[in-house]
Structure formats: structure tokens, C-alpha cells
């Protein structure tokens, strides 16, 4: 009888436990209630905004209002996160990503994919006419990368409409591949140039370096014919020691050490310049590059910039009507650099907290209509949040 009672009690306990689990299930923690998850999404979205900042700055003047809205939501998400309101922070991040996904799609399609195709198509005729095998190879690689970028764009468009961050990642891949396609196009253009034009391009590069304060190769600039050959055959010790007298005026200890280091540096640079000049004279540009890279920082970017500026300055232009100077913003963007002031920096200081109400003076009295305006903004914002929540 005791065993039966005990088993009956145990059965009752199990039934009661099952009922409690059924009636009062444990509520799963939402993503926005997790501080770690919200912080991760916040940092991820900040990376998306920084990436888009370069795109909008270089090519998206008409998209600045959309970009401002994206940053406004992100800014208020940061404020909510600092207030430990992770639910509100997550909602604002979701709004920011939603608008950003649409902007990314438009920029990737209209600016980068179409821009890469236009550049490749406009340069293809003269590259093919040059009959340079390396130039044709670079052109082929450019078309390939543009096609790969279009595949990424298609994946992003076909993915789940609510997975904004996944879409953005695919659009970023699209932009990266389009940039690489344009870099290959410019490399193909460089390889298709004649030896005479390449010599002018290298001289223009050294002129740019001289203006920036780099003394490398400056002694060969503006010298042609016999003057160039005389400089090439001149020995280091035949040069006028212009810096020697200045070094003697320094302190003895510093003068000895500094003089030795500077003389050694000048001697090494003198020989490197002579080597580069010999290679350029013999049209061995690839061999010259190995030495030039030791003295010219960011050589890849600068040599293409020098080429575009030189081709544009020639005046004759292209037989196909190509605007080489118009490629300069694309070249700058290819290396993730700003061609003008950052769009984000231009308006980030004007973004206010959503609940912020300006005061009319040192007192606490608000300006007429400020409270209503703030209320309207909050109401519109919360209405937007409810719509997003419904979608989720």
C-alpha cells in the first residue's frame, strides 16, 4: 500500500510539472535583450556605415539624405545602448540596416557594376588594338571580376528580405569585385601604352614625388639627350657637396654621426637613381620598378594616377573619345580613399538624440513648438518601430 501511494504521489508530481511547463513555458531571451549580441550588431553596423561613407562621398551626392537617415538610426542605437536599453538599440539598428541594404543595392548596381562595365568597354578597343598580350590578360581579368561581382549582387537580391546584414555583406562583395575589375582595366591601359609614353609617365611620377618633397631621381628630371647621359655617367664624388658645409655648422658629435648617415644615404640613393635611369633609358620598366618601390611609397596608386594625368594632359586624347581625367575619381575610390570631404563627417555633428529638446535660454523653458515637434518625431519613429516589429 505504501509503494502504491508513493508511486501515486510521484505520478501526481510528474503530471503537475508537465502542466506547469505547458501552461508557463520558459520565454526565450530575445536577441535585443542580450548585451553581447547587441554590441556585436552595433559594431557590425558601424563597419557598414564606414564602408558606405567612401561610396557616398565619391559617387553619391544625391544619396546623402538616405545616408543621413541611416546614420541617425545608428546614432540613436548607440545612445540607447549606452542607456542599457538593448531592446530599443536593437530596433534602431534593424531600421538602420534596412535603409542601408536598399542604399547598398542601388550603389552596387548603378555605380559600381555599371561603372566597371563602362570603363572596361570604353578601354577595350584601344587595348585590343595595342596587341599587347599582358594588357589583354588584364582586360580579361577585369571582365571576369565584374561578372563575379554581378553574381554576388544577384545572391544579395535573392536572399531573405529580412536578412539585411547578409544582403549588405553580399553587396560589399559586389563593390569590392567591381573595384578590382576597374583596377585591372587601368593596369591593362598602362600595359597597352608605348615605351615613349611609359617614359613620360615615370617622369611625371618623379615630378609628383619632387613636389611632395621626395628628392629621389630629381637630378634626372628636365634633362634629355646629352644632359641626361652626362648626368648618368657622372660619379658620386664629382657632385657638389652642397650639404657638407651645412653639416659642419652642427655640433661636433651630431655632425660626425649625422654626416656619416646622410652621406651614406645619399650615396646609396645616388646609385639607385643611376640604376633606375639606366633601366628607363633602355625601356626596362619592370626592372626599374623594383628599385623605385624602395623610395616611392604607394607606388601602384601613384603610377596609375600619373598615367591618367599624363594621358589627360597630352591633349590628343583617345581615338575612341575616352575621358581619362574622368577616371580619376574611380581610381581614388578603387583604393578606398576619399576624393573630397567625407559625407559622414559633414553631417555627423548635426545629429541629435531623438528625445532631445532644445531650450530657449539658460532656464528650463522650452521653445514654443519644440515639445510638439519632438512628440511628432517620437510618434513617427515608434510607429516605424511597430511596423518593423510586425515584419519580424
C-alpha positions as CSV (number, residue, x, y, z in Angstrom):
1,X,0.0,0.0,0.0
2,X,2.9,2.3,0.8
3,X,4.5,1.6,-2.5
4,X,1.3,2.3,-4.3
5,X,0.9,5.6,-2.5
6,X,4.4,6.6,-3.2
7,X,4.0,5.8,-6.9
8,X,0.8,7.7,-7.0
9,X,2.4,10.7,-5.4
10,X,5.3,10.5,-7.9
11,X,2.8,10.3,-10.8
12,X,1.0,13.4,-9.5
13,X,4.2,15.3,-9.2
14,X,5.2,14.5,-12.8
15,X,1.7,15.5,-14.1
16,X,1.8,18.8,-12.1
17,X,5.3,19.5,-13.5
18,X,4.2,18.8,-17.1
19,X,1.2,21.1,-16.6
20,X,3.3,23.9,-15.3
21,X,5.7,23.6,-18.2
22,X,2.8,23.6,-20.7
23,X,0.9,26.5,-19.1
24,X,4.0,28.6,-18.2
25,X,6.7,27.9,-20.8
26,X,10.1,29.5,-20.3
27,X,10.2,32.6,-22.5
28,X,13.3,32.5,-24.8
29,X,15.5,35.6,-24.5
30,X,15.1,37.9,-27.4
31,X,18.2,38.9,-29.4
32,X,17.9,42.5,-28.3
33,X,17.8,41.6,-24.6
34,X,21.4,40.3,-24.9
35,X,24.0,43.0,-24.4
36,X,26.7,41.0,-26.1
37,X,24.6,40.4,-29.3
38,X,23.5,44.0,-29.5
39,X,27.1,45.2,-29.1
40,X,28.2,42.9,-31.9
41,X,25.5,44.1,-34.2
42,X,26.3,47.7,-33.3
43,X,30.0,47.3,-34.3
44,X,29.0,45.4,-37.4
45,X,26.6,48.2,-38.5
46,X,29.4,50.8,-37.8
47,X,31.6,48.9,-40.3
48,X,28.8,49.0,-42.9
49,X,28.4,52.8,-42.4
50,X,32.1,53.4,-42.7
51,X,32.2,51.4,-45.9
52,X,29.3,53.2,-47.4
53,X,30.8,56.6,-46.4
54,X,33.5,56.2,-49.0
55,X,31.0,55.2,-51.7
56,X,28.6,58.1,-51.0
57,X,31.4,60.6,-50.7
58,X,32.9,59.7,-54.0
59,X,29.8,59.0,-56.1
60,X,26.6,59.5,-54.1
61,X,25.9,63.2,-53.6
62,X,22.2,62.6,-54.4
63,X,22.1,59.9,-51.7
64,X,23.3,61.9,-48.8
65,X,19.8,62.3,-47.2
66,X,19.4,58.5,-47.2
67,X,22.8,58.1,-45.8
68,X,22.0,60.7,-43.1
69,X,18.9,58.7,-42.1
70,X,21.0,55.5,-41.8
71,X,23.4,57.2,-39.5
72,X,20.6,58.9,-37.5
73,X,19.2,55.5,-36.6
74,X,22.6,54.1,-35.8
75,X,23.5,57.1,-33.6
76,X,20.3,56.7,-31.6
77,X,21.0,53.0,-31.3
78,X,24.4,53.8,-29.7
79,X,22.6,56.2,-27.3
80,X,20.1,53.5,-26.4
81,X,22.9,51.0,-25.9
82,X,24.7,53.4,-23.5
83,X,21.5,53.7,-21.6
84,X,21.4,49.9,-21.3
85,X,18.1,49.8,-23.3
86,X,19.2,47.0,-25.6
87,X,15.7,46.4,-27.0
88,X,15.5,50.0,-28.3
89,X,19.1,49.8,-29.6
90,X,18.4,46.6,-31.5
91,X,15.2,48.1,-33.1
92,X,17.1,51.2,-34.3
93,X,19.9,49.0,-35.6
94,X,17.4,47.0,-37.6
95,X,15.9,50.2,-39.0
96,X,19.4,51.4,-40.0
97,X,20.3,48.2,-41.7
98,X,17.1,48.1,-43.6
99,X,17.7,51.5,-45.2
100,X,21.3,50.7,-45.7
101,X,20.6,47.5,-47.5
102,X,18.5,49.4,-50.0
103,X,21.2,52.0,-50.5
104,X,23.9,49.4,-50.9
105,X,21.8,47.6,-53.6
106,X,21.4,50.9,-55.6
107,X,25.0,51.9,-55.3
108,X,26.3,48.5,-56.1
109,X,24.1,48.2,-59.2
110,X,24.1,51.7,-60.6
111,X,27.5,53.0,-59.7
112,X,29.9,50.0,-59.3
113,X,28.7,47.3,-61.6
114,X,27.7,49.8,-64.4
115,X,30.7,51.9,-63.8
116,X,33.1,48.9,-64.1
117,X,31.3,47.8,-67.3
118,X,31.5,51.3,-68.8
119,X,35.3,51.6,-68.1
120,X,36.1,48.2,-69.4
121,X,34.0,48.7,-72.6
122,X,35.5,52.1,-73.2
123,X,39.1,50.9,-72.9
124,X,38.7,47.6,-74.7
125,X,39.1,48.9,-78.3
126,X,42.5,50.6,-77.7
127,X,43.7,47.7,-75.5
128,X,42.9,45.2,-78.2
129,X,44.4,47.4,-80.9
130,X,47.7,47.5,-78.9
131,X,48.2,43.8,-79.4
132,X,49.8,43.6,-76.0
133,X,49.2,40.2,-74.5
134,X,49.6,41.3,-70.9
135,X,47.1,44.2,-71.5
136,X,44.6,41.7,-72.9
137,X,45.1,39.4,-69.9
138,X,44.3,42.3,-67.5
139,X,41.3,43.2,-69.5
140,X,40.0,39.6,-69.4
141,X,40.5,39.6,-65.6
142,X,38.6,42.8,-65.3
143,X,35.6,41.4,-67.1
144,X,35.8,38.2,-65.0
145,X,35.8,40.1,-61.7
146,X,32.9,42.3,-62.9
147,X,30.9,39.1,-63.7
148,X,31.7,37.7,-60.2
149,X,30.6,40.9,-58.7
150,X,27.3,40.7,-60.5
151,X,26.8,37.1,-59.1
152,X,27.3,38.5,-55.6
153,X,24.7,41.2,-56.3
154,X,22.2,38.5,-57.6
155,X,22.7,36.5,-54.4
156,X,22.1,39.5,-52.2
157,X,18.9,40.4,-54.1
158,X,17.5,36.9,-54.0
159,X,18.2,36.4,-50.3
160,X,15.6,36.6,-47.5
161,X,14.2,40.2,-47.5
162,X,14.6,40.4,-43.7
163,X,18.2,39.4,-43.5
164,X,19.6,42.8,-44.0
165,X,23.1,42.2,-42.8
166,X,23.5,39.2,-45.1
167,X,22.4,41.3,-48.0
168,X,24.8,44.0,-47.1
169,X,27.7,41.6,-47.0
170,X,26.9,40.4,-50.5
171,X,26.6,44.0,-51.8
172,X,30.0,44.8,-50.2
173,X,31.5,41.8,-52.1
174,X,29.9,43.3,-55.2
175,X,31.6,46.6,-54.6
176,X,35.0,45.0,-53.9
177,X,34.9,42.9,-57.0
178,X,33.8,45.9,-59.1
179,X,36.7,48.0,-57.7
180,X,39.1,45.2,-58.6
181,X,37.7,45.0,-62.1
182,X,38.4,48.7,-62.6
183,X,41.9,48.3,-61.2
184,X,42.6,45.6,-63.8
185,X,41.2,47.9,-66.5
186,X,43.6,50.6,-65.6
187,X,46.5,48.2,-65.5
188,X,45.5,47.0,-68.9
189,X,45.5,50.6,-70.1
190,X,49.0,51.1,-68.6
191,X,50.4,48.0,-70.3
192,X,49.0,49.0,-73.6
193,X,50.9,52.3,-73.7
194,X,54.0,52.7,-75.9
195,X,57.5,52.8,-74.4
196,X,57.7,56.5,-75.1
197,X,54.5,57.2,-73.2
198,X,55.7,55.0,-70.3
199,X,58.8,57.0,-70.0
200,X,56.7,60.2,-69.8
201,X,54.5,58.5,-67.1
202,X,57.6,57.7,-65.0
203,X,59.0,61.2,-65.3
204,X,55.6,62.6,-64.3
205,X,55.6,60.3,-61.3
206,X,59.0,61.6,-60.2
207,X,57.8,65.2,-60.7
208,X,54.9,64.4,-58.4
209,X,57.4,63.0,-55.8
210,X,59.6,66.0,-56.1
211,X,56.6,68.3,-55.4
212,X,55.9,66.1,-52.3
213,X,59.4,66.6,-51.0
214,X,61.0,63.3,-52.2
215,X,64.4,64.0,-53.7
216,X,64.7,60.7,-55.5
217,X,65.5,61.0,-59.2
218,X,65.1,64.8,-59.2
219,X,68.6,65.3,-60.7
220,X,67.5,63.5,-63.9
221,X,64.3,65.5,-64.4
222,X,64.1,68.0,-67.2
223,X,67.2,66.5,-68.7
224,X,67.3,65.0,-72.2
225,X,69.9,63.9,-74.7
226,X,73.5,64.7,-73.8
227,X,72.5,66.3,-70.5
228,X,70.8,63.1,-69.4
229,X,73.8,61.0,-70.5
230,X,76.3,63.3,-68.7
231,X,74.3,63.0,-65.5
232,X,74.0,59.2,-65.9
233,X,77.8,58.9,-66.3
234,X,78.7,61.3,-63.5
235,X,80.4,59.9,-60.4
236,X,79.1,60.5,-56.9
237,X,82.3,62.2,-55.8
238,X,82.0,64.6,-58.8
239,X,78.8,66.1,-57.3
240,X,79.0,69.4,-55.5
241,X,78.9,68.8,-51.7
242,X,76.1,71.3,-51.0
243,X,75.2,69.7,-47.7
244,X,78.7,69.3,-46.4
245,X,79.1,72.9,-45.2
246,X,75.7,72.9,-43.5
247,X,76.6,69.8,-41.6
248,X,79.8,71.4,-40.3
249,X,77.8,74.1,-38.5
250,X,76.2,71.5,-36.3
251,X,77.6,70.2,-33.0
252,X,80.7,68.0,-33.3
253,X,79.2,64.7,-32.1
254,X,76.0,65.1,-34.0
255,X,77.9,66.3,-37.1
256,X,80.1,63.2,-37.2
257,X,77.3,60.7,-36.7
258,X,74.7,62.6,-38.8
259,X,77.2,63.4,-41.5
260,X,78.1,59.8,-41.9
261,X,74.5,58.6,-42.0
262,X,73.5,61.3,-44.5
263,X,76.5,60.7,-46.7
264,X,75.8,57.0,-46.8
265,X,72.1,57.6,-47.5
266,X,72.9,60.0,-50.3
267,X,75.5,57.6,-51.8
268,X,73.0,54.7,-51.8
269,X,70.3,56.9,-53.3
270,X,72.7,58.2,-56.0
271,X,73.5,54.7,-57.1
272,X,69.8,53.7,-57.1
273,X,68.9,56.7,-59.2
274,X,71.6,55.8,-61.7
275,X,70.3,52.3,-61.9
276,X,66.7,53.5,-62.5
277,X,67.8,56.0,-65.1
278,X,69.7,53.2,-67.0
279,X,66.6,50.9,-66.9
280,X,64.3,53.7,-68.1
281,X,66.7,54.6,-70.9
282,X,66.7,51.0,-72.0
283,X,62.9,50.8,-71.7
284,X,63.2,48.1,-69.0
285,X,60.4,49.5,-66.8
286,X,59.7,46.4,-64.8
287,X,63.3,46.2,-63.6
288,X,63.2,49.9,-62.7
289,X,60.0,49.3,-60.6
290,X,61.9,47.0,-58.1
291,X,64.2,49.9,-57.2
292,X,61.6,52.6,-57.3
293,X,59.4,50.9,-54.8
294,X,62.1,51.3,-52.2
295,X,61.9,55.1,-52.5
296,X,58.3,55.8,-53.6
297,X,55.6,54.8,-51.2
298,X,52.3,53.6,-52.5
299,X,53.8,53.0,-56.0
300,X,50.8,51.2,-57.5
301,X,48.4,54.0,-56.8
302,X,50.8,56.8,-57.9
303,X,51.8,55.2,-61.2
304,X,48.2,54.8,-62.3
305,X,47.4,58.3,-61.2
306,X,50.4,59.6,-63.1
307,X,49.3,57.7,-66.2
308,X,45.8,59.1,-66.1
309,X,47.0,62.6,-65.6
310,X,49.6,62.3,-68.3
311,X,47.2,60.9,-70.8
312,X,44.7,63.7,-70.0
313,X,47.4,66.3,-70.3
314,X,48.6,65.1,-73.7
315,X,45.7,66.9,-75.3
316,X,45.3,64.4,-78.2
317,X,43.1,62.2,-76.1
318,X,41.9,58.9,-77.2
319,X,40.7,58.0,-80.8
320,X,37.7,56.5,-79.1
321,X,36.8,59.7,-77.2
322,X,37.8,58.3,-73.7
323,X,37.8,60.9,-70.9
324,X,40.9,59.8,-68.9
325,X,40.5,62.6,-66.3
326,X,37.0,61.3,-65.6
327,X,38.6,58.0,-64.4
328,X,40.5,59.7,-61.5
329,X,37.6,59.6,-59.0
330,X,37.2,55.9,-59.8
331,X,40.9,55.3,-59.3
332,X,40.8,57.1,-55.9
333,X,37.7,55.0,-54.9
334,X,39.4,51.8,-56.0
335,X,41.9,52.2,-53.2
336,X,39.1,53.1,-50.6
337,X,40.1,56.7,-50.4
338,X,38.1,59.9,-50.4
339,X,38.1,62.2,-53.4
340,X,36.6,65.0,-51.2
341,X,35.4,65.7,-47.7
342,X,33.8,62.7,-46.0
343,X,30.0,62.8,-46.3
344,X,29.6,61.3,-42.8
345,X,31.9,63.9,-41.3
346,X,29.8,66.7,-43.0
347,X,26.6,65.9,-41.1
348,X,27.5,63.6,-38.1
349,X,27.9,66.6,-35.8
350,X,24.3,67.8,-36.5
351,X,22.6,64.6,-35.5
352,X,20.6,64.9,-32.2
353,X,19.3,62.4,-29.8
354,X,15.6,61.6,-30.6
355,X,14.4,62.7,-27.2
356,X,16.5,65.9,-27.2
357,X,14.5,69.2,-26.9
358,X,16.4,72.5,-27.4
359,X,16.0,75.1,-24.7
360,X,15.3,78.7,-25.4
361,X,17.6,80.0,-22.8
362,X,19.5,79.2,-19.6
363,X,16.2,78.3,-17.9
364,X,14.2,75.1,-18.4
365,X,11.5,76.7,-20.6
366,X,11.4,75.0,-24.0
367,X,10.9,76.9,-27.2
368,X,7.3,77.1,-28.4
369,X,6.5,74.1,-30.6
370,X,9.7,72.2,-29.6
371,X,7.8,69.7,-27.5
372,X,5.2,69.1,-30.2
373,X,7.9,68.7,-32.8
374,X,9.7,66.2,-30.6
375,X,6.5,64.4,-29.9
376,X,5.7,64.2,-33.6
377,X,9.2,62.8,-34.3
378,X,8.9,60.2,-31.5
379,X,5.5,59.2,-32.6
380,X,6.6,58.7,-36.2
381,X,9.6,56.8,-35.0
382,X,7.7,54.5,-32.7
383,X,5.2,53.9,-35.5
384,X,8.0,52.9,-37.7
385,X,9.3,50.6,-35.0
386,X,5.9,48.9,-34.7
387,X,5.9,48.3,-38.4
388,X,9.3,46.7,-38.3
389,X,8.3,44.7,-35.3
390,X,5.3,43.4,-37.2
391,X,7.6,42.3,-40.1
392,X,9.8,40.5,-37.7
